[in-house]
């Protein structure tokens, strides 16, 4: 099982996937907000979402797990 991690510190603005959903490489999975800028986080490869580790409004640091997938 792999994971998608945050590439920056910020607030989870929007979660775009849910458990069981197939995700294609390059597809946005979460949008983070920092300093009023919205920054999408994309899947690095195709897979299936096993668990979403965050909810909208959560604060995350760089490297924190956002989505687990296989």
C-alpha positions as CSV (number, residue, x, y, z in Angstrom):
1,X,0.0,0.0,0.0
2,X,1.2,3.5,-0.9
3,X,0.3,6.9,0.2
4,X,0.0,10.4,-1.1
5,X,1.6,13.0,1.3
6,X,1.3,16.7,1.6
7,X,4.0,18.7,-0.3
8,X,3.5,21.8,2.0
9,X,2.0,23.0,5.3
10,X,-1.6,24.2,4.9
11,X,-5.3,23.6,5.5
12,X,-7.2,20.9,3.6
13,X,-9.5,23.0,1.5
14,X,-11.2,20.2,-0.4
15,X,-11.1,16.4,-0.5
16,X,-11.7,15.3,-4.1
17,X,-11.7,11.4,-3.6
18,X,-13.3,8.8,-1.4
19,X,-12.4,5.2,-0.4
20,X,-12.9,2.7,-3.2
21,X,-12.5,5.3,-5.9
22,X,-10.1,4.6,-8.8
23,X,-7.6,7.4,-9.4
24,X,-5.6,8.1,-12.6
25,X,-2.0,9.3,-12.6
26,X,-2.0,13.1,-12.4
27,X,-5.6,13.3,-11.1
28,X,-6.0,15.8,-8.2
29,X,-7.0,14.1,-4.9
30,X,-6.9,17.0,-2.4
31,X,-6.7,20.8,-2.6
32,X,-4.6,22.5,0.1
33,X,-4.9,26.2,1.0
34,X,-2.0,28.2,2.3
35,X,-1.8,32.0,2.4
36,X,-5.1,32.2,0.4
37,X,-3.6,30.2,-2.4
38,X,-5.2,26.9,-3.5
39,X,-2.7,24.2,-4.3
40,X,-3.8,20.8,-5.8
41,X,-2.1,17.6,-4.7
42,X,-2.1,15.0,-7.5
43,X,-1.6,11.2,-7.6
44,X,1.8,10.2,-8.8
45,X,0.5,7.0,-10.3
46,X,-2.8,5.2,-10.9
47,X,-4.4,3.2,-8.2
48,X,-7.4,2.8,-5.9
49,X,-8.1,4.9,-2.8
50,X,-8.1,2.7,0.3
51,X,-8.5,5.4,2.9
52,X,-8.7,9.2,3.1
53,X,-6.6,10.3,6.1
54,X,-7.8,13.9,6.3
55,X,-11.0,15.9,6.3
56,X,-11.7,19.3,5.0
57,X,-10.5,21.9,7.5
58,X,-7.6,19.8,8.9
59,X,-4.2,21.4,9.1
60,X,-1.4,19.3,7.6
61,X,2.4,19.7,7.6
62,X,4.7,18.8,4.8
63,X,5.0,15.0,4.6
64,X,1.7,14.3,6.4
65,X,-0.3,11.4,4.9
66,X,-3.4,12.6,2.9
67,X,-4.6,9.4,1.1
68,X,-3.7,5.7,1.3
69,X,-4.0,3.7,-1.9
70,X,-2.9,0.6,-3.7
